């Protein structure tokens, strides 16, 4: 294989990023399968791919488990745990049939391991602390070595103090390309890890004791609008690989073109099992591959659980929808300066107040609704981003092309501002006298339990 000057300096720079733990054997720099032109490179949104070295025919990688400083979005940072400086850790890419050797150095304050989720390997390489191997103690480096006997979308994560270590960010994607190439050419290949966090208002470390009431829902440990868009050229075949290591299931929905589900935990499915969808539930611990032909436009891509597309939600706050709050705001401000009465007519006003600076939240806490589009507030957060497809995007260009210039006559528009417009068919209220819908306090002491 011929190396250009650009390839050589690119590989030299990549090698400098990895803390290689090499013995006396000779190490030979090698291009990734993507650079060799066999497979489309995997593009990890807001992330990166781990470089490797060839040593006596084995691909050597080096992961470092360590505490890191991570930014979920501008204005919200936390002390997390991850690999090689990031959460999720760098994506590992290899090819079916490769022999891989992965060094794992533990720089955490407690022991750890790594489990290679969904990968066929010897029991002693499976990474379950106490069962298949000793724990990797702080300061130690262990080595895992096995031959890849499959292809597909897989993950890696600890199997030691798992509740804590997963909750604070230790996870990554492990992509294995088929040795015989793809049945259909993939032009753009994306990887996304789904996760959740409990970062309480004003705090700087995720809380691993929370089981359900999370307040940050992330794609590759970012929340919207900090999640990068997925970009493509019109007509390209795009694959999105999703892995779920959160503690909840996610119905991932894509607007615009239908996608075909082509793979899961066990790797790529036979073509006879592919199915067309617009929403696919990705269970805890599962992976799924979506493929579609890109159509021009800006298409929303998000979890369809509405509270998973919001940030910093308060789970114990009373519902004020429909509540007359006139006069109460000034009284509450005597106790809580800066309080604003909101929510009587919905929460859509929240972003206006936070964007304008009228409402300040606790330190290191993001607004519930964020993001601005070409037509106004997007009122989103969490697991939300945009698939941006353009006719003139160059191959391999992943830069944000800006907002879609909709052709004339293709944008929904206002035809009236009269609420009595038209003569739509409507139904009246339920039969019988209207209900007395006045809320009253509940005396819980008189309620029967059991």
C-alpha positions in Angstrom: 0.0 0.0 0.0 1.4 3.4 -0.9 1.4 6.2 1.7 1.1 9.8 0.7 2.7 12.6 2.7 -0.8 13.5 3.9 -1.5 9.9 5.1 1.8 9.7 6.9 1.4 12.9 8.9 -2.2 12.0 9.6 -1.3 8.7 11.0 1.7 10.1 12.9 -0.6 12.7 14.5 -3.2 10.0 15.4 -0.6 7.8 16.9 0.5 10.6 19.2 -3.0 10.7 20.7 -2.8 7.1 22.1 -0.8 6.1 25.1 0.6 2.9 23.6 1.7 0.2 25.9 4.1 -1.6 23.5 6.7 -4.3 24.3 9.9 -4.9 22.4 8.1 -6.0 19.2 8.1 -3.8 16.2 5.0 -1.6 15.7 3.9 -0.7 12.2 1.5 2.2 11.5 -1.5 1.1 9.4 -4.5 2.8 7.8 -7.9 2.0 9.1 -10.3 0.0 6.8 -12.1 3.2 6.1 -9.0 4.9 4.8 -8.2 1.9 2.7 -11.4 2.6 0.8 -13.1 -0.7 1.8 -15.7 0.7 4.2 -17.2 4.1 4.8 -15.6 5.6 7.9 -17.7 5.6 11.0 -18.5 9.2 12.1 -19.2 9.4 15.8 -21.3 12.5 16.4 -19.4 14.9 18.7 -16.9 12.1 19.2 -13.9 10.3 17.6 -12.4 7.0 16.5 -9.5 5.4 18.5 -6.3 5.0 16.4 -4.5 1.6 16.5 -1.1 0.1 15.6 -0.2 -3.1 13.8 2.1 -5.2 15.9 3.0 -8.6 14.4 -0.3 -8.7 12.5 -2.4 -7.7 15.5 -4.3 -4.5 15.8 -3.4 -2.8 19.1 -5.6 -0.3 20.8 -5.2 1.4 24.2 -8.1 2.6 26.4 -7.6 4.6 29.6 -10.3 4.7 32.2 -10.2 8.0 34.0 -12.0 10.9 35.5 -12.7 13.7 33.0 -14.4 17.1 32.7 -17.3 16.8 30.3 -19.5 19.5 28.8 -23.1 18.4 28.0 -23.8 21.8 26.4 -22.4 25.3 26.9 -23.2 26.3 30.5 -23.3 22.8 31.9 -20.1 20.8 32.8 -19.6 17.9 35.2 -16.9 15.6 36.6 -17.6 12.3 34.8 -15.7 9.1 34.2 -14.9 8.0 30.7 -12.1 6.7 28.4 -9.2 8.6 26.9 -10.5 12.0 27.9 -14.1 11.7 26.7 -17.5 10.2 27.4 -18.5 8.2 25.5 -15.1 6.8 25.0 -13.6 6.7 21.5 -15.2 4.4 18.9 -13.2 1.3 18.2 -13.3 0.2 14.5 -12.0 -3.1 13.2 -12.8 -5.7 10.5 -14.3 -9.2 10.8 -11.4 -11.6 11.1 -9.0 -9.1 12.7 -7.0 -10.2 15.7 -7.2 -7.3 18.2 -5.2 -6.6 21.4 -6.7 -3.9 23.7 -4.8 -2.5 26.6 -6.8 -1.0 29.4 -5.2 1.3 31.9 -7.1 2.1 35.1 -6.7 5.7 36.3 -9.9 5.7 38.4 -10.1 5.8 42.2 -11.6 2.2 42.2 -11.3 -1.0 40.3 -12.9 -1.6 36.9 -13.1 -4.0 33.9 -14.4 -3.8 30.4 -17.1 -6.0 28.9 -17.2 -6.3 25.1 -21.0 -6.1 24.7 -22.3 -8.6 22.1 -18.9 -9.7 20.9 -18.1 -13.4 20.5 -14.9 -14.2 22.4 -13.3 -16.5 25.0 -15.0 -16.5 28.5 -11.8 -15.1 30.1 -11.9 -12.0 27.9 -15.6 -11.2 28.6 -14.7 -8.6 31.2 -17.0 -9.5 34.2 -15.1 -8.7 37.3 -14.8 -11.6 39.8 -16.4 -14.0 37.3 -14.3 -14.1 34.2 -11.3 -12.1 35.3 -9.7 -10.3 38.4 -10.7 -6.6 38.7 -8.3 -4.1 37.2 -7.1 -2.2 40.2 -6.2 1.5 40.2 -2.9 2.0 38.4 -2.9 -1.4 36.7 -3.0 -2.1 32.9 -4.7 -5.3 31.7 -4.7 -6.6 28.1 -7.6 -8.2 26.2 -6.9 -10.2 23.0 -9.3 -12.0 20.7 -10.1 -12.6 17.1 -13.3 -10.9 15.7 -15.6 -13.6 14.4 -18.6 -11.5 13.5 -19.5 -8.0 12.2 -22.0 -5.4 13.3 -22.7 -2.7 15.8 -21.5 -3.4 19.4 -20.5 -1.6 22.6 -18.0 -1.7 25.5 -18.6 -0.8 29.1 -17.5 -1.8 32.6 -18.8 -4.9 34.5 -17.5 -3.7 37.8 -19.4 -1.4 40.1 -21.6 -1.1 37.0 -24.4 1.1 38.4 -21.9 3.8 39.3 -19.5 3.5 36.4 -22.2 3.4 33.7 -24.1 6.3 35.4 -21.1 8.6 35.3 -20.2 8.0 31.6 -18.1 4.8 31.0 -19.2 3.4 27.7 -18.3 3.4 24.0 -19.1 1.9 20.6 -17.3 -1.1 19.0 -17.9 -1.3 15.3 -16.9 -4.4 13.3 -17.0 -4.1 9.5 -17.8 -7.2 7.4 -14.7 -8.7 5.8 -16.5 -9.2 2.4 -17.8 -5.6 2.3 -21.4 -4.3 2.6 -24.3 -5.9 0.6 -25.2 -2.3 -0.4 -22.7 0.5 -0.4 -22.8 2.8 2.6 -21.9 6.4 1.9 -22.1 7.8 5.4 -21.9 5.8 8.6 -22.9 7.4 11.9 -22.6 6.1 15.5 -24.7 7.3 18.4 -24.7 6.2 22.1 -27.9 6.9 24.0 -27.6 7.6 27.7 -29.2 9.4 30.7 -27.8 11.4 33.6 -29.0 12.7 37.0 -27.1 16.0 37.4 -29.0 17.8 40.1 -29.4 21.6 39.8 -26.3 23.4 41.0 -24.2 20.2 41.2 -21.1 19.0 39.3 -21.2 15.2 39.6 -23.8 12.8 38.1 -25.8 11.0 40.8 -25.6 7.2 40.3 -28.3 6.5 42.9 -31.1 7.7 40.6 -33.1 4.9 38.9 -35.7 6.7 36.8 -36.0 10.5 37.4 -33.1 11.6 35.1 -32.8 15.2 34.0 -30.4 14.9 31.1 -31.0 12.6 28.1 -28.1 12.5 25.8 -26.8 11.4 22.4 -23.1 10.7 22.7 -23.2 12.5 26.1 -24.5 15.8 24.6 -27.9 17.4 24.8 -29.6 19.5 22.1 -28.6 22.0 20.8 -25.0 20.8 21.4 -25.6 17.6 19.5 -24.1 17.9 16.0 -26.4 17.4 13.0 -26.2 14.3 10.8 -25.4 15.6 7.3 -25.6 13.9 4.0 -25.8 14.6 0.3 -29.1 14.0 -1.6 -29.3 10.4 -2.8 -26.6 9.0 -0.5 -27.2 5.9 1.5 -26.8 6.7 5.2 -26.5 4.3 8.1 -27.1 5.4 11.7 -25.8 2.9 14.4 -27.5 3.4 17.8 -26.5 1.8 21.1 -28.5 2.2 24.3 -26.7 2.0 27.6 -29.2 4.2 29.4 -31.7 2.9 32.0 -34.7 3.5 29.7 -36.0 2.3 26.3 -36.0 4.9 23.5 -38.5 5.0 20.5 -36.2 6.8 18.1 -38.1 8.6 15.4 -36.9 10.1 12.2 -38.9 12.7 10.2 -38.8 12.6 6.4 -37.6 9.5 4.6 -38.5 6.1 6.0 -35.5 4.1 7.2 -34.9 0.3 7.0 -33.8 -1.5 10.2 -30.9 -3.7 9.0 -29.2 -4.9 12.2 -29.3 -5.3 15.9 -27.4 -6.9 18.8 -26.4 -9.9 16.9 -25.0 -8.0 14.0 -26.4 -7.3 10.5 -29.6 -9.2 9.7 -30.2 -11.1 6.5 -31.8 -8.8 3.9 -35.1 -10.9 4.1 -35.4 -9.6 7.8 -35.0 -5.9 7.0 -38.1 -3.9 7.7 -39.2 -0.3 6.9 -40.0 1.9 9.9 -40.2 5.6 10.9 -39.9 4.8 14.7 -37.9 2.0 16.3 -37.7 1.2 20.0 -34.2 0.6 21.2 -34.2 -1.4 24.4 -31.7 -1.1 27.3 -28.5 -2.8 26.2 -29.6 -3.1 22.6 -28.1 -1.8 19.3 -30.0 -1.0 16.1 -28.8 0.0 12.6 -31.0 2.3 10.5 -30.4 2.8 6.8 -32.1 5.3 4.4 -31.6 7.2 1.2 -31.1 10.9 2.0 -33.8 13.3 0.8 -33.2 17.1 0.8 -34.4 19.0 3.8 -34.0 19.4 7.5 -35.5 16.4 9.3 -35.9 16.0 13.0 -34.3 13.0 14.6 -35.2 12.3 18.2 -36.5 10.1 21.0 -40.3 10.1 20.9 -40.7 10.1 24.7 -41.4 13.8 25.1 -39.6 14.2 28.4 -36.5 12.7 26.7 -36.4 15.8 24.5 -36.2 18.2 27.4 -33.4 19.2 29.9 -33.3 19.7 33.7 -36.9 18.8 34.3 -38.4 19.2 37.8 -40.2 16.1 38.8 -41.7 17.4 42.0 -43.1 20.7 40.8 -46.9 21.1 41.0 -48.9 21.3 37.7 -49.9 24.9 37.1 -51.7 24.3 33.7 -55.0 26.3 33.8 -54.3 27.7 37.3 -55.0 31.5 37.8 -51.8 32.8 39.2 -52.7 36.5 39.3 -51.4 38.1 42.4 -49.4 35.1 43.7 -46.2 36.0 41.9 -45.6 39.1 44.0 -46.3 37.2 47.2 -43.9 34.4 46.4 -41.2 36.9 45.4 -41.1 38.1 49.0 -39.7 34.6 49.8 -38.0 33.7 46.5 -36.7 36.8 44.7 -36.7 36.2 41.0 -39.6 33.8 41.0 -41.8 33.9 37.8 -45.3 32.6 37.6 -45.4 30.4 34.5 -47.3 27.4 33.1 -50.9 28.6 33.2 -51.2 28.4 29.5 -48.5 25.8 28.8 -44.7 25.9 29.1 -43.9 27.4 25.6 -43.0 30.7 27.2 -40.2 29.1 29.2 -37.6 29.4 26.4 -38.5 33.0 25.8 -37.8 33.9 29.4 -34.6 31.9 29.7 -33.2 33.1 26.3 -33.9 36.7 27.2 -32.3 36.4 30.7 -35.5 37.1 32.6 -35.3 33.8 34.4 -32.0 32.5 35.8 -31.8 28.9 36.8 -29.4 27.3 39.3 -25.7 27.2 38.5 -24.5 24.5 36.1 -28.1 23.7 35.0 -29.5 24.0 31.5 -32.8 25.4 30.5 -35.6 22.9 29.9 -36.2 24.1 26.3 -33.4 25.3 24.0 -32.4 25.8 20.4 -33.4 28.3 17.7 -34.3 27.5 14.2 -35.0 29.5 11.0 -38.6 30.1 12.1 -38.3 30.6 15.8 -37.6 28.7 19.0 -37.3 24.9 18.7 -38.2 24.3 22.3 -36.2 21.1 22.5 -33.4 19.5 24.5 -32.1 16.1 25.4 -32.2 13.4 22.6 -32.9 15.7 19.6 -30.9 16.6 16.6 -31.4 17.2 12.8 -30.7 15.2 9.7 -29.5 17.9 7.2 -29.5 16.8 3.6 -28.3 19.0 0.7 -28.0 18.5 -3.0 -24.5 20.2 -3.2 -22.8 18.7 -0.2 -19.4 17.3 -1.0 -18.6 13.6 -0.3 -17.0 13.3 3.1 -18.1 16.8 4.2 -19.6 16.6 7.7 -19.8 20.4 8.4 -23.1 21.9 9.4 -24.5 23.4 6.1 -26.9 25.7 8.0 -30.7 25.8 7.7 -32.4 24.3 4.6 -33.4 26.9 2.0 -37.0 25.7 1.3 -38.1 26.1 -2.3 -40.8 28.7 -2.8 -44.3 27.5 -2.0 -43.1 24.5 0.1 -43.4 26.0 3.6 -46.6 25.9 5.6 -47.9 29.5 6.1 -50.5 31.5 8.0 -53.8 32.1 6.2 -55.8 33.8 9.0 -55.4 35.2 12.6 -59.1 34.9 13.3 -59.8 32.1 15.9 -63.3 31.7 14.4 -61.9 31.1 10.9 -63.8 28.6 8.7 -66.5 26.2 9.5 -64.7 23.0 10.8 -66.7 20.1 12.0 -66.6 19.9 15.8 -68.2 17.8 18.6 -69.6 19.2 21.8 -68.8 18.2 25.4 -69.9 14.9 26.9 -73.6 14.6 27.7 -74.9 15.6 31.1 -74.3 18.6 33.4 -70.8 20.0 33.3 -68.4 18.7 35.9 -67.2 20.9 38.8 -63.5 21.0 38.0 -62.3 22.9 41.1 -59.2 21.4 42.6 -59.1 20.8 46.3 -56.4 19.7 48.7 -56.3 16.0 49.5 -56.1 14.8 53.1 -53.8 11.8 52.7 -54.2 10.8 56.3 -57.7 9.6 55.6 -56.7 7.5 52.6 -56.8 3.7 52.9 -53.6 1.9 52.0 -53.0 -1.7 51.2 
